[in-house]
Amino acid sequence: MKQIRTRFAPSPTGFLHVGSIHTALFDYLLAKQSGGQFILRSEDTDRARFVDAAENHIMDSLKALEINYDEGPDKAGPYGPYRQSERLKLYKVWAEKLVKSGRAYADPYTPEQVQEFRKQAENEQKPFLFRNHRPAKPPTWDGTQPLRFKSEPKKYTWQDAVMGQLSAGAEAIDDFIIMKSDGYPTYNFAHIVDDFEMKITHVLRGQEFIASTPNYLNLYEALEIDRPIFATMPPILAPAGNRKLSKRDGAQDVLEYLRDGYLPEALVNFLAKIGWNDGTEQEIYAMDELIKKFSLERIPRAGARFDDKKLLWLNGQWIKKLSVAELAKRCQDFWGEVGKEAKEAEQLEVLAVVQDRLKTLKDLPALSEYFFATPTLDLKMLENDKQLKKISRTEQVEMLEKTIAKLETTDWEIAKIQSSLNELLEITDSKPMILFSLIRYCLTWAAFSPALPETMALLGKNQTISRLKTAASFRA
Ligand code: GLU
């Protein structure tokens, strides 16, 4: 397989949207599959929209998910620098080449004049094309006027690795600005120069670039360079699938997800499954397997849904797969007030019991604090429980007293605790939904807990009985 070189080329103008990191992951998988390289290029030419912290945020996000770039702003490589603002001389050389060959000219108009042309077209109900207003004698370009590409309008048909064959008529082609008056290139020019200089073989990007592709094709020809393979990513849709995903759908940036207790493995798995599948029902994929199985051919053209419930489920699955020791490492910053002070051995015991119940690492305090400290009794929980509110407080107390008596003669092993609990269903003539919920509340005063026998075994006999006694003796 020929080595593939891909690039992720974000503009550091804000935080990294999940849609962008999705493209970065696909770039990475494609390059690594062929033994090639994945490059990070900072497209920081829009100085008005530049955000200082954004570049670090992007790099941190990629590193956190182990979407490791081989070359980038902080990783030297043969075609650097990898920040466009540090490549200005290079763009100038290419721009001058176009001036020389008669394929670029200095734009002499003021913004007001251009606005006037636009209005004129509007009045005539024609699409505005700058090329209809080319100056007869453009001034010599001195680097301070905008420089425009002199297009050669024609029809194009091109191949997109995802979308198949695309085409557009000559009306899609116009004279666009390639160098701005501040000396910076536009995206439309810079990315073409850079992709060529950096030997990029495949360009993956969103659908918003399809409309400009004929212009790019025209520019490739003028520069006499080959173009890379284009692959257009499907848009990511909101969970309901009816519109493009936005912030209000709860989609966060990657670092926020990590702070919220999602595992990098789960995020990578989740992102990979948005708009890609290998034709099977398989859901769980690790990075290694994704690298082997990924293919552009299996990316759908239509939008791909962002299903946050699926992400939560995947996260739970990935948490279950970790060894307890590894889980402990990941949980370091997630313990509750009391849990974080506990001895490591105790923490490990608790993790072994709660692991299956964790959907995110953030669930840890709610699922674990009651193991380390006696929880505060909260009878409201019993009153609010759908099942438990059906029985009176007196009946509850009776059940608890019978439970205490039975447990006092129980050997403290999970299997024995389990059979005592089963016997108690008969002794109290009650359903699991009632009896077990009651016991669970009285031990934990929490909305969730691991399975009852495991919880009780870990609490120990004395602590279990003492908590049940406290609950039984409290008469509202
Ligand atoms: N800087 C462009 C953006 O962030 C990159 C698009 C591309 O991948 O070529 O939208």
Residues whose N, C-alpha, C, O or C-beta is under 5 A from the ligand:
A	BS01	LIG	A9 P10 S11 E43 H191 L204 R205
